[in-house]
Amino acid sequence: MSTEQPVGGSGRGRSGMFRTKTVEQSIQDTEEPEHALRKDLSSLDLTVFGVGVVIGTGIFVLTGKVAKQNAGPSVALAFVLAGIVCGLAALCYAEFASTVPVAGSAYTFSYASLGELPAWIIGWDLILELALGCAVVSVGWSGYIRSLMDNAGWHLPGPLTGPHHGDFGFDLLACVLVLVLTGILVAGMKLSSRVTAVVVAVKVTVVLIVIIVGSFFITGANYEPFIPPSQSAEGGRGIAAPLVQLMSGFTPSHFGVMGIFTAAAVVFFAFIGFDIVATAAEETRNPQRDVPRGILGSLAICTVLYVAVSIVVTGMQKYTELSTDAPLADAFKASGHPFWAGLISFGAAVGLTSVCMILLLGQSRVFFAMSRDGLLPRFFSTVHPRYGTPYRSTILLGVVVAVVAGFTSIDVLAELVNIGTLFAFVVVAIGVIILRRTRPDLPRAFRTPFVPAVPVLSVLASLWLMLNLPAETWVRFALWMALGVVLYFVYGRRYSRISGAPHRPEPPKV
């Protein structure tokens, strides 16, 4: 094992919390044999990854809940709004990922532009976002599998189906799914991309079936009113109310125009994933060209599919009657077409597996990048000698997520994942502006248009959606961030590779 040497920062506050790591040093670190990831991916692989992770819970799980509780048929407009916010952020991600093609996504970008403490905070945020996102999706997958099992006359014991209405339970299926996908990720990126390609093909086929077949069962009366009149919200007071409500004092309500904004803040969860394409930049053969294509292409495809599906589903069944567990399948059941319902349940179950796998992939790459920089133990940044994957961090995080998935409810975690992602969008947009000023000399294969206007709009749009999330979500998020700051000062700042401090030895290899 080689002896580690501290690496140089950019000179801005070298001994402080805002020392930056140069882009050149970040790229150089990817060439260390024991910590180098294999470059196996193309632009098609990245687009498939993007579609694979974005098309999932938003269509198969959240559509019915948001239409029924927040927006009615105008949930389609909520998807458009969320897509616009993501599009602004995607332009910023595309520039950064083509300029700094290193694992870690927003964490790595922040390290190069904002400094070490902001980078740590955003990395800590991404770990939470992707872990909880995977847990939420695996719970949704479990619901579809149980629906298929029920149709076949097989029933899991209640305590093994997860917690319901405050009762104790463990979601066995969700836990097993995460563990199996962890094994696939350890076995190699090429295998993961092949599995994802097959799964995405099935999933997109199912989505197209929903759009084409479902369009024949649309009843125009179900769209009336397209934007339901505003109604007083129940239970939306105190810390459970949106933060913007507490700040401005307006009366809480569902539906109406404000219901569309509230719905956009929730369905935003459906778009989480295009940013994960950036975490795979280091494993891409031509990242300067392929990563922007993967990010922007996958987001465009998914936005069109989301809007089309939401229009079809709310036209098939009155929004007040939509299911919040399996809305697509149940809409076909309500229309008297159980065959299509069964096919959709199968496709949804298959499709959600790719979402879980790519969320696990993104999480392990962020953890790996932080470990390689010394902000987390370097033990976790060693790649597998045969498979070329960060197997230690992948196994650790996979086990943790599997346990979380077994004991969590989808309603509790979706909003917490959203605020984490939106926070990352804010940081990346600010980072684009800063790096343009501090390093105008860097080669940029893709340039965000209309800087600083587009990044500023991205920040404002992301903040607006964040304000529409409940105050309790902000509290949970703040507590997680506070814990991260404590860990940074206890460990990360001391053992950071650019700190100039003696490197902490790695444990013996096993």
ROBALO-711844 format. One record per residue (C-alpha): residue in one letter; x, z, y. Coordinates in Angstrom, 3 decimals, always signed. Example, Ala and Ser with C-alpha at 12.3 -4.5 7.8 and 13.67 -1.06 7.14 Angstrom:
SITE   residuo          X          Z          Y
SITE         A    +12.300     +7.800     -4.500
SITE         S    +13.670     +7.140     -1.060
***
This chain:
SITE   residuo          X          Z          Y
SITE         M     +0.000     +0.000     +0.000
SITE         S     +1.381     -1.028     +3.322
SITE         T     +1.864     +1.393     +6.187
SITE         E     -0.597     +0.831     +9.013
SITE         Q     +0.618     +0.291    +12.530
SITE         P     -1.508     +0.792    +15.593
SITE         V     -2.623     -2.422    +17.189
SITE         G     -2.757     -3.139    +20.849
SITE         G     -5.815     -3.173    +23.062
SITE         S     -6.404     -5.289    +26.096
SITE         G     -4.879     -2.763    +28.448
SITE         R     -8.140     -1.605    +30.020
SITE         G     -8.028     +2.151    +29.540
SITE         R     -5.811     +2.051    +26.437
SITE         S     -6.054     +5.801    +25.905
SITE         G     -9.690     +6.088    +26.956
SITE         M    -13.076     +5.594    +25.355
SITE         F    -13.467     +2.128    +26.884
SITE         R    -10.284     +0.558    +25.531
SITE         T    -11.042     -2.929    +24.286
SITE         K     -9.756     -4.828    +21.293
SITE         T     -8.634     -8.346    +22.133
SITE         V    -10.308    -11.320    +20.524
SITE         E     -6.915    -12.441    +19.243
SITE         Q     -6.320     -9.086    +17.530
SITE         S     -9.787     -9.122    +15.970
SITE         I     -9.075    -12.546    +14.479
SITE         Q     -5.602    -11.467    +13.341
SITE         D     -7.081     -8.516    +11.450
SITE         T     -9.121    -10.902     +9.315
SITE         E     -5.898    -12.252     +7.826
SITE         E     -4.742     -8.995     +6.210
SITE         P     -4.817     -9.702     +2.439
SITE         E     -6.440     -6.417     +1.367
SITE         H     -9.063     -6.599     +4.135
SITE         A     -9.786    -10.361     +4.292
SITE         L    -13.160    -11.811     +3.343
SITE         R    -13.416    -15.172     +1.585
SITE         K    -14.641    -18.180     +3.590
SITE         D    -17.331    -19.699     +1.370
SITE         L    -20.239    -20.488     +3.706
SITE         S    -21.435    -23.652     +5.473
SITE         S    -23.961    -24.199     +8.270
SITE         L    -26.643    -24.883     +5.643
SITE         D    -25.821    -21.588     +3.924
SITE         L    -26.130    -19.760     +7.237
SITE         T    -29.446    -21.422     +8.090
SITE         V    -30.759    -20.502     +4.650
SITE         F    -29.558    -16.924     +5.195
SITE         G    -31.323    -16.846     +8.550
SITE         V    -34.607    -18.202     +7.196
SITE         G    -34.221    -16.008     +4.131
SITE         V    -34.088    -12.797     +6.110
SITE         V    -36.422    -13.700     +8.990
SITE         I    -39.316    -15.007     +6.896
SITE         G    -40.489    -11.870     +5.181
SITE         T    -42.163     -8.696     +6.298
SITE         G    -43.489    -10.262     +9.507
SITE         I    -45.652    -12.711     +7.585
SITE         F    -46.224    -10.953     +4.294
SITE         V    -46.735     -7.378     +5.503
SITE         L    -47.054     -6.840     +9.269
SITE         T    -49.358     -9.741    +10.224
SITE         G    -52.579     -8.084     +9.072
SITE         K    -51.708     -4.681    +10.477
SITE         V    -50.891     -5.952    +13.963
SITE         A    -53.876     -8.322    +14.141
SITE         K    -56.243     -5.590    +13.028
SITE         Q    -54.892     -2.808    +15.227
SITE         N    -53.360     -4.425    +18.313
SITE         A    -54.046     -8.063    +19.124
SITE         G    -56.704     -9.728    +16.959
SITE         P    -56.311    -13.534    +16.674
SITE         S    -53.977    -13.475    +19.692
SITE         V    -51.295    -12.121    +17.370
SITE         A    -50.092    -15.745    +17.434
SITE         L    -49.232    -15.247    +21.122
SITE         A    -47.392    -12.057    +20.215
SITE         F    -45.219    -14.062    +17.824
SITE         V    -44.525    -16.584    +20.587
SITE         L    -43.489    -13.807    +23.001
SITE         A    -41.242    -12.162    +20.415
SITE         G    -39.755    -15.563    +19.575
SITE         I    -38.908    -16.197    +23.238
SITE         V    -37.150    -12.840    +23.506
SITE         C    -35.205    -13.606    +20.348
SITE         G    -34.387    -17.109    +21.594
SITE         L    -32.742    -15.709    +24.729
SITE         A    -30.743    -13.272    +22.620
SITE         A    -29.869    -16.000    +20.094
SITE         L    -28.168    -18.054    +22.807
SITE         C    -25.953    -15.063    +23.625
SITE         Y    -25.210    -14.366    +19.956
SITE         A    -24.296    -18.015    +19.390
SITE         E    -21.651    -17.934    +22.128
SITE         F    -20.129    -14.687    +20.927
SITE         A    -20.137    -15.637    +17.246
SITE         S    -18.396    -18.947    +17.949
SITE         T    -15.833    -17.225    +20.190
SITE         V    -15.170    -14.161    +18.012
SITE         P    -15.802    -15.328    +14.399
SITE         V    -15.275    -11.886    +12.895
SITE         A    -17.515     -9.701    +10.697
SITE         G    -19.498     -7.073    +12.545
SITE         S    -21.755     -9.083    +14.864
SITE         A    -22.731     -7.079    +17.962
SITE         Y    -20.239     -4.330    +17.082
SITE         T    -17.282     -6.722    +17.173
SITE         F    -18.576     -8.456    +20.300
SITE         S    -18.921     -5.114    +22.082
SITE         Y    -15.396     -4.066    +21.100
SITE         A    -14.030     -7.194    +22.768
SITE         S    -16.048     -6.865    +25.975
SITE         L    -17.420     -3.369    +26.645
SITE         G    -14.920     -1.094    +24.921
SITE         E    -14.534     +1.197    +21.937
SITE         L    -17.245     +3.798    +22.593
SITE         P    -19.954     +1.191    +23.313
SITE         A    -18.776     -0.688    +20.210
SITE         W    -19.055     +2.451    +18.105
SITE         I    -22.539     +3.155    +19.467
SITE         I    -23.784     -0.356    +18.724
SITE         G    -22.182     -0.306    +15.267
SITE         W    -23.848     +3.017    +14.522
SITE         D    -27.100     +1.541    +15.809
SITE         L    -26.774     -1.533    +13.552
SITE         I    -26.159     +0.618    +10.488
SITE         L    -29.432     +2.430    +11.172
SITE         E    -31.327     -0.779    +11.966
SITE         L    -30.259     -2.655     +8.850
SITE         A    -30.562     +0.301     +6.482
SITE         L    -34.072     +1.166     +7.582
SITE         G    -35.011     -2.513     +7.767
SITE         C    -34.018     -2.977     +4.147
SITE         A    -35.927     +0.162     +3.163
SITE         V    -39.072     -1.046     +4.955
SITE         V    -38.932     -4.482     +3.337
SITE         S    -38.300     -3.093     -0.135
SITE         V    -41.394     -0.904     +0.240
SITE         G    -43.392     -4.004     +1.208
SITE         W    -41.973     -5.847     -1.821
SITE         S    -43.013     -2.962     -4.038
SITE         G    -46.574     -3.226     -2.727
SITE         Y    -46.826     -6.901     -3.681
SITE         I    -45.349     -6.266     -7.147
SITE         R    -47.868     -3.478     -7.750
SITE         S    -50.638     -5.858     -6.652
SITE         L    -49.475     -8.386     -9.247
SITE         M    -49.251     -5.659    -11.883
SITE         D    -52.759     -4.464    -11.057
SITE         N    -54.086     -7.999    -11.517
SITE         A    -52.481     -8.035    -14.955
SITE         G    -53.977     -4.647    -15.836
SITE         W    -50.707     -2.701    -15.548
SITE         H    -50.632     +0.372    -13.344
SITE         L    -47.728     +2.562    -12.302
SITE         P    -48.347     +6.330    -12.173
SITE         G    -49.285     +7.413     -8.646
SITE         P    -46.188     +9.570     -8.052
SITE         L    -43.954     +6.500     -8.716
SITE         T    -45.619     +4.333     -6.070
SITE         G    -44.171     +6.155     -3.071
SITE         P    -45.523     +8.668     -0.554
SITE         H    -49.128     +8.067     +0.506
SITE         H    -51.108     +9.944     +3.183
SITE         G    -48.612    +12.792     +3.220
SITE         D    -48.541    +13.211     -0.566
SITE         F    -45.178    +13.433     -2.304
SITE         G    -44.092    +10.356     -4.226
SITE         F    -41.094     +8.172     -5.049
SITE         D    -41.261     +4.378     -4.872
SITE         L    -39.447     +3.474     -8.073
SITE         L    -39.758     -0.298     -7.682
SITE         A    -38.301     -0.306     -4.170
SITE         C    -35.353     +1.800     -5.292
SITE         V    -34.581     -0.412     -8.296
SITE         L    -34.742     -3.573     -6.179
SITE         V    -32.126     -2.291     -3.724
SITE         L    -29.764     -1.252     -6.532
SITE         V    -30.010     -4.658     -8.255
SITE         L    -29.366     -6.534     -5.001
SITE         T    -26.387     -4.291     -4.287
SITE         G    -24.873     -5.425     -7.583
SITE         I    -25.377     -9.095     -6.654
SITE         L    -23.676     -8.579     -3.273
SITE         V    -20.697     -6.916     -4.903
SITE         A    -20.347     -9.881     -7.281
SITE         G    -19.559    -12.302     -4.454
SITE         M    -20.811    -14.127     -1.364
SITE         K    -21.164    -17.475     -3.139
SITE         L    -23.410    -15.958     -5.801
SITE         S    -25.407    -14.227     -3.066
SITE         S    -25.866    -17.523     -1.186
SITE         R    -27.017    -19.336     -4.343
SITE         V    -29.532    -16.627     -5.186
SITE         T    -30.742    -16.682     -1.593
SITE         A    -31.128    -20.481     -1.603
SITE         V    -33.403    -20.351     -4.659
SITE         V    -35.424    -17.464     -3.272
SITE         V    -35.819    -19.091     +0.147
SITE         A    -37.043    -22.332     -1.446
SITE         V    -39.789    -20.381     -3.234
SITE         K    -40.644    -18.420     -0.124
SITE         V    -40.908    -21.377     +2.249
SITE         T    -43.036    -23.196     -0.327
SITE         V    -45.434    -20.261     -0.388
SITE         V    -45.569    -20.152     +3.414
SITE         L    -46.378    -23.866     +3.526
SITE         I    -49.101    -23.319     +0.907
SITE         V    -50.617    -20.627     +3.128
SITE         I    -50.617    -22.997     +6.098
SITE         I    -51.875    -26.118     +4.303
SITE         V    -54.351    -24.636     +1.828
SITE         G    -55.496    -21.877     +4.175
SITE         S    -56.320    -24.394     +6.905
SITE         F    -59.206    -25.661     +4.740
SITE         F    -60.769    -22.183     +4.714
SITE         I    -60.686    -21.508     +8.454
SITE         T    -63.920    -20.416    +10.101
SITE         G    -63.963    -21.015    +13.841
SITE         A    -66.098    -17.947    +14.502
SITE         N    -63.251    -15.725    +13.304
SITE         Y    -61.274    -16.645    +16.437
SITE         E    -63.941    -15.263    +18.742
SITE         P    -62.853    -13.578    +20.845
SITE         F    -59.276    -14.905    +20.668
SITE         I    -58.126    -12.039    +22.894
SITE         P    -60.463     -9.132    +22.007
SITE         P    -61.538     -6.930    +24.924
SITE         S    -59.373     -3.939    +25.628
SITE         Q    -60.377     -0.772    +23.805
SITE         S    -59.373     +2.837    +24.334
SITE         A    -56.655     +3.791    +21.892
SITE         E    -57.029     +6.822    +19.695
SITE         G    -53.984     +8.924    +18.987
SITE         G    -51.954     +7.136    +21.617
SITE         R    -51.301    +10.165    +23.731
SITE         G    -48.315    +12.402    +24.228
SITE         I    -45.124    +11.455    +22.450
SITE         A    -46.997     +8.954    +20.233
SITE         A    -47.861     +6.813    +23.278
SITE         P    -45.735     +3.823    +24.386
SITE         L    -42.980     +4.880    +26.758
SITE         V    -44.218     +2.479    +29.446
SITE         Q    -47.566     +4.298    +29.337
SITE         L    -45.935     +7.674    +29.936
SITE         M    -43.840     +6.237    +32.771
SITE         S    -46.664     +4.401    +34.575
SITE         G    -49.632     +6.572    +33.622
SITE         F    -51.979     +3.749    +32.597
SITE         T    -54.793     +4.490    +30.144
SITE         P    -53.778     +3.740    +26.536
SITE         S    -55.605     +0.789    +24.972
SITE         H    -55.583     -1.675    +22.097
SITE         F    -56.262     -5.406    +22.322
SITE         G    -56.602     -7.194    +25.640
SITE         V    -53.488     -8.580    +27.342
SITE         M    -51.558     -5.330    +26.931
SITE         G    -52.391     -5.420    +23.228
SITE         I    -50.481     -8.696    +22.961
SITE         F    -47.372     -7.076    +24.463
SITE         T    -47.719     -4.073    +22.161
SITE         A    -48.120     -6.424    +19.204
SITE         A    -45.047     -8.402    +20.285
SITE         A    -43.000     -5.208    +20.276
SITE         V    -44.108     -4.568    +16.675
SITE         V    -43.952     -8.109    +15.246
SITE         F    -40.506     -8.370    +16.780
SITE         F    -39.490     -6.755    +13.481
SITE         A    -40.434    -10.088    +11.901
SITE         F    -37.601    -11.868    +13.708
SITE         I    -34.865     -9.457    +12.759
SITE         G    -32.295    -11.405    +10.834
SITE         F    -31.023    -14.308    +12.895
SITE         D    -28.454    -11.896    +14.337
SITE         I    -27.305    -11.116    +10.779
SITE         V    -26.081    -14.703    +10.570
SITE         A    -23.422    -13.615    +13.060
SITE         T    -22.208    -10.884    +10.677
SITE         A    -21.227    -13.616     +8.215
SITE         A    -19.097    -15.519    +10.771
SITE         E    -15.871    -14.353     +9.154
SITE         E    -17.009    -15.771     +5.792
SITE         T    -17.855    -19.197     +7.250
SITE         R    -15.546    -22.180     +6.793
SITE         N    -16.094    -23.573    +10.309
SITE         P    -17.621    -20.692    +12.301
SITE         Q    -17.218    -22.264    +15.747
SITE         R    -19.584    -25.073    +14.778
SITE         D    -21.675    -23.646    +11.953
SITE         V    -22.632    -20.177    +13.213
SITE         P    -24.492    -21.376    +16.347
SITE         R    -26.306    -23.953    +14.198
SITE         G    -27.285    -21.297    +11.681
SITE         I    -28.521    -18.851    +14.331
SITE         L    -30.532    -21.256    +16.478
SITE         G    -31.781    -23.412    +13.612
SITE         S    -33.136    -20.557    +11.529
SITE         L    -34.847    -18.963    +14.538
SITE         A    -36.590    -22.218    +15.522
SITE         I    -37.856    -22.846    +11.981
SITE         C    -39.140    -19.309    +11.571
SITE         T    -40.950    -19.162    +14.916
SITE         V    -42.956    -22.288    +14.106
SITE         L    -43.874    -20.956    +10.650
SITE         Y    -44.872    -17.533    +12.005
SITE         V    -47.221    -18.921    +14.634
SITE         A    -48.821    -21.341    +12.162
SITE         V    -49.404    -18.655     +9.524
SITE         S    -50.863    -16.143    +11.983
SITE         I    -53.319    -18.750    +13.261
SITE         V    -54.401    -19.671     +9.731
SITE         V    -54.794    -16.112     +8.442
SITE         T    -56.822    -14.860    +11.402
SITE         G    -58.982    -17.964    +11.033
SITE         M    -59.590    -17.341     +7.327
SITE         Q    -60.727    -13.749     +7.742
SITE         K    -62.056    -11.773    +10.708
SITE         Y    -59.219     -9.717    +12.175
SITE         T    -61.229     -6.515    +11.791
SITE         E    -61.328     -7.064     +8.022
SITE         L    -57.695     -8.015     +7.412
SITE         S    -55.679     -5.974     +4.947
SITE         T    -52.689     -4.035     +6.234
SITE         D    -50.900     -4.003     +2.857
SITE         A    -50.983     -7.629     +1.631
SITE         P    -52.847     -9.588     +4.324
SITE         L    -52.135    -13.119     +3.118
SITE         A    -53.081    -12.572     -0.499
SITE         D    -56.109    -10.458     +0.389
SITE         A    -57.338    -13.097     +2.867
SITE         F    -57.442    -15.644     +0.049
SITE         K    -59.163    -13.130     -2.220
SITE         A    -61.803    -12.528     +0.453
SITE         S    -62.319    -16.301     +0.686
SITE         G    -63.002    -16.434     -3.063
SITE         H    -59.722    -17.989     -4.146
SITE         P    -57.923    -15.476     -6.409
SITE         F    -55.543    -18.129     -7.817
SITE         W    -53.970    -18.755     -4.419
SITE         A    -53.935    -15.017     -3.783
SITE         G    -51.941    -14.446     -6.969
SITE         L    -49.533    -17.250     -6.128
SITE         I    -48.959    -15.824     -2.651
SITE         S    -48.352    -12.344     -4.039
SITE         F    -45.746    -13.806     -6.382
SITE         G    -44.099    -15.818     -3.606
SITE         A    -44.113    -12.848     -1.255
SITE         A    -42.518    -10.611     -3.862
SITE         V    -39.829    -13.191     -4.561
SITE         G    -39.324    -13.931     -0.877
SITE         L    -38.914    -10.339     +0.229
SITE         T    -35.990     -9.948     -2.158
SITE         S    -33.901    -12.267     +0.037
SITE         V    -34.781    -10.222     +3.116
SITE         C    -33.559     -7.044     +1.444
SITE         M    -30.385     -8.680     +0.210
SITE         I    -29.387    -10.161     +3.563
SITE         L    -30.129     -6.919     +5.405
SITE         L    -27.847     -5.152     +2.924
SITE         L    -25.267     -7.892     +3.488
SITE         G    -25.324     -7.459     +7.256
SITE         Q    -25.155     -3.682     +7.041
SITE         S    -22.163     -3.690     +4.707
SITE         R    -20.288     -6.148     +6.976
SITE         V    -20.797     -3.986    +10.065
SITE         F    -19.651     -0.903     +8.131
SITE         F    -16.693     -2.899     +6.786
SITE         A    -15.650     -4.043    +10.283
SITE         M    -15.834     -0.498    +11.677
SITE         S    -13.813     +0.763     +8.734
SITE         R    -11.161     -1.919     +9.171
SITE         D    -10.773     -0.808    +12.793
SITE         G    -10.283     +2.809    +11.693
SITE         L    -13.515     +4.056    +13.306
SITE         L    -14.758     +4.841     +9.795
SITE         P    -12.473     +5.689     +6.845
SITE         R    -10.244     +2.707     +5.989
SITE         F    -10.983     +3.371     +2.317
SITE         F    -14.200     +1.388     +2.756
SITE         S    -12.533     -1.745     +4.204
SITE         T    -10.675     -2.787     +1.040
SITE         V    -12.093     -5.921     -0.563
SITE         H    -12.557     -6.381     -4.293
SITE         P     -9.462     -8.063     -5.819
SITE         R    -11.621    -10.469     -7.860
SITE         Y    -14.822    -11.006     -5.873
SITE         G    -13.417    -10.762     -2.337
SITE         T    -16.298     -8.549     -1.166
SITE         P    -16.240     -5.154     +0.605
SITE         Y    -17.465     -3.512     -2.578
SITE         R    -16.908     +0.120     -1.633
SITE         S    -19.024     -0.009     +1.522
SITE         T    -21.615     -2.176     -0.236
SITE         I    -22.061     +0.296     -3.100
SITE         L    -22.164     +3.342     -0.804
SITE         L    -24.774     +1.846     +1.519
SITE         G    -26.790     +0.356     -1.338
SITE         V    -27.214     +3.746     -2.992
SITE         V    -28.170     +5.407     +0.305
SITE         V    -30.744     +2.712     +1.129
SITE         A    -32.177     +2.860     -2.397
SITE         V    -32.844     +6.577     -2.010
SITE         V    -34.317     +6.120     +1.488
SITE         A    -36.570     +3.313     +0.218
SITE         G    -37.925     +5.560     -2.499
SITE         F    -39.119     +8.245     -0.089
SITE         T    -40.218     +6.328     +3.025
SITE         S    -43.363     +4.742     +4.418
SITE         I    -43.415     +1.347     +6.139
SITE         D    -45.433     +2.608     +9.112
SITE         V    -42.847     +5.210    +10.085
SITE         L    -39.746     +3.035    +10.088
SITE         A    -40.673     -0.437    +11.389
SITE         E    -40.714     +0.636    +15.048
SITE         L    -37.406     +2.501    +14.736
SITE         V    -35.798     -0.666    +13.373
SITE         N    -37.179     -2.635    +16.320
SITE         I    -35.695     -0.409    +18.998
SITE         G    -32.298     -0.555    +17.311
SITE         T    -32.329     -4.353    +17.249
SITE         L    -33.501     -4.653    +20.851
SITE         F    -30.741     -2.295    +21.944
SITE         A    -28.207     -4.556    +20.205
SITE         F    -29.653     -7.559    +22.043
SITE         V    -29.171     -5.804    +25.383
SITE         V    -25.554     -4.985    +24.612
SITE         V    -24.693     -8.510    +23.430
SITE         A    -26.263    -10.117    +26.512
SITE         I    -24.290     -7.829    +28.823
SITE         G    -21.166     -8.524    +26.786
SITE         V    -21.493    -12.291    +27.341
SITE         I    -21.469    -11.796    +31.118
SITE         I    -18.488     -9.425    +31.003
SITE         L    -16.379    -11.570    +28.661
SITE         R    -17.024    -14.634    +30.819
SITE         R    -15.475    -12.734    +33.732
SITE         T    -12.631    -10.945    +31.916
SITE         R    -11.613    -13.768    +29.537
SITE         P    -12.624    -17.116    +31.061
SITE         D     -9.671    -18.668    +29.192
SITE         L    -11.152    -18.152    +25.720
SITE         P    -12.185    -21.326    +23.875
SITE         R    -15.965    -21.316    +23.464
SITE         A    -17.362    -23.825    +20.968
SITE         F    -20.858    -22.882    +22.131
SITE         R    -21.640    -21.747    +25.654
SITE         T    -24.824    -19.898    +26.606
SITE         P    -26.508    -22.017    +29.297
SITE         F    -27.261    -20.738    +32.796
SITE         V    -25.061    -17.639    +32.714
SITE         P    -25.780    -15.038    +34.039
SITE         A    -29.497    -15.970    +34.276
SITE         V    -30.157    -16.283    +30.521
SITE         P    -28.347    -13.041    +29.557
SITE         V    -30.124    -11.167    +32.382
SITE         L    -33.503    -12.490    +31.203
SITE         S    -32.586    -11.455    +27.657
SITE         V    -31.819     -7.914    +28.840
SITE         L    -35.060     -7.639    +30.817
SITE         A    -37.229     -9.057    +28.015
SITE         S    -35.644     -6.767    +25.420
SITE         L    -36.073     -3.723    +27.651
SITE         W    -39.736     -4.611    +28.204
SITE         L    -40.410     -4.708    +24.477
SITE         M    -38.516     -1.445    +24.042
SITE         L    -40.738     +0.211    +26.648
SITE         N    -43.806     -0.817    +24.641
SITE         L    -42.616     +1.219    +21.654
SITE         P    -43.833     +4.819    +21.214
SITE         A    -41.941     +7.584    +22.973
SITE         E    -41.395     +9.308    +19.617
SITE         T    -39.472     +6.225    +18.493
SITE         W    -37.211     +6.653    +21.527
SITE         V    -36.703    +10.305    +20.623
SITE         R    -35.701     +9.477    +17.036
SITE         F    -33.412     +6.744    +18.301
SITE         A    -31.794     +9.062    +20.841
SITE         L    -31.150    +11.677    +18.143
SITE         W    -29.476     +9.092    +15.911
SITE         M    -27.335     +7.874    +18.819
SITE         A    -26.368    +11.444    +19.705
SITE         L    -25.225    +12.029    +16.129
SITE         G    -23.179     +8.835    +16.340
SITE         V    -21.459     +9.939    +19.552
SITE         V    -20.527    +13.267    +17.932
SITE         L    -19.024    +11.459    +14.923
SITE         Y    -17.063     +9.185    +17.236
SITE         F    -15.384    +12.087    +19.002
SITE         V    -14.822    +13.994    +15.747
SITE         Y    -13.432    +11.059    +13.746
SITE         G    -13.550     +7.581    +15.222
SITE         R    -11.658     +8.209    +18.452
SITE         R     -8.915    +10.069    +16.616
SITE         Y     -8.272     +7.480    +13.896
SITE         S     -9.034     +4.281    +15.798
SITE         R     -6.329     +1.700    +15.118
SITE         I     -5.935     +0.897    +18.816
SITE         S     -5.647     +4.553    +19.813
SITE         G     -1.921     +4.714    +19.149
SITE         A     -2.499     +7.853    +17.043
SITE         P     -0.929     +8.200    +13.589
SITE         H     -2.992     +6.413    +10.971
SITE         R     -4.832     +8.536     +8.446
SITE         P     -3.616     +7.660     +4.941
SITE         E     -6.049     +6.051     +2.549
SITE         P     -7.001     +7.856     -0.658
SITE         P     -5.309     +6.558     -3.812
SITE         K     -6.842     +3.394     -5.196
SITE         V     -9.272     +3.748     -8.029
***
